[in-house]
Amino acid sequence: MDAMLNRPPGYYSYGIRRLVAEHAAKDSFEEVVAEVEAATGCVVGKRQVEELAMAAAVDFAAFYEQSPLDVAALGALAHVVLSFDGKGIVVRKEDLREATRKAADNGARKLRKRLTKGEKRNRKRMAEVATVYAVEPFVRDAEDVLRELRPAREVVQRRPKPAFKRVWASVVEDMRDVIDEAFCHARRLDPDLDRYWVVVVDGNKDQIRAVQKVAKRHGVNIVLIVDLMHVLEYLWKAAYCFHAEGTQQAQDWVTERLRALLLGHDPSQIAAGMRRAATRQHLTTAARKPVDVCARYLINNRRRLDYQTALSHGFPISTGVVEGACRYLVKNRMDRTGARWSLLGAEAVLRLRALRTSGDFADYWAFHLDQECCRNHLSRYPDSQPPNPMPPPPPAKAHMRRIK
């Protein structure tokens, strides 16, 4: 009878479990307790809310492995785009990675009742955020990009929208494992490998090495592009070494070098020109540090700054999608004041938020109920077929008819 009804183990029904899972993805555990009690009259403790959230997210990976994708609707020229970033989550001390935990143990506090400047380090564990989607080419030139950097009201929106977009984050899995999962998902968008694969990153060396190794293992040729916005931040910091902050001269300095990068000029030559200008103005080592940092960044990533080719092919050149995911997927829920997460609790909430963000929660819950039935009931019977607990119907009785 339990198998026929698919009764869950424990005290709480699947209706309560779904309510907890939906609200835990967006609200604090204390708020979930109040919301469940107000909606159902059922009192669920805060610790039980966390446990139910972890149980609800257990089939996350299996769901996406079997979820069908109708890629026939994609245009023949659509690109497959992958992007990755990291976002820190404050976790309990025992759940920090080993190196971070040792640094936290060795750190000494100056005051007993207040953290001073620099003492908030070594509290976070990095969650790796991944995005995979397909998008039609968006061909532009350098002047188009420069116009798009103006206020939003001055830009004509004509950008194609991403399709089959999936975003998720993991604080448990290693960076390379998350990247490998993203490549596996991208293979489902392009099983024949006949599209351009564009990977947009922020210049993190470890991340770039991981992407290159995973791409080689999958046998995929990728176009690796460093995010334009990160380059722009380095240029602005360097500009303030030559011109006062907030001046038109600083803006013109940045615009000139950004235009040169977008037109395909050698980043090494741009970096060399910046350094020569700093030397001619006799800037001290400390004063010219942002210039040297910017120049080093351009030189180290020069092979990944071919924006002219990227724009002519309609490739994205910004990590805006994954940057937004870091904000609404991780920061808005996980970075609340005073929150200190357990490792498994944080992972469960990230998975539930990813399902909700991608619009897959309803489909996932149906899949989760099927998996729960198999785990809890069908696996106990031969051939996964439980006997029918209902008694057989009584034999039909002959009915008398009155004949007039």
Helices and strands as residue ranges (DSSP letters): H 2-5, H 14-24, H 29-40, H 46-56, H 60-66, G 71-73, E 79-90, G 93-95, H 98-106, E 124-135, H 142-148, G 152-154, E 163-170, H 175-189, E 197-201, H 205-218, E 222-226, H 228-239, H 248-262, H 267-280, H 289-300, G 302-304, H 307-313, H 320-325, I 326-331, H 332-334, H 343-357, H 361-376, G 378-380, G 382-384
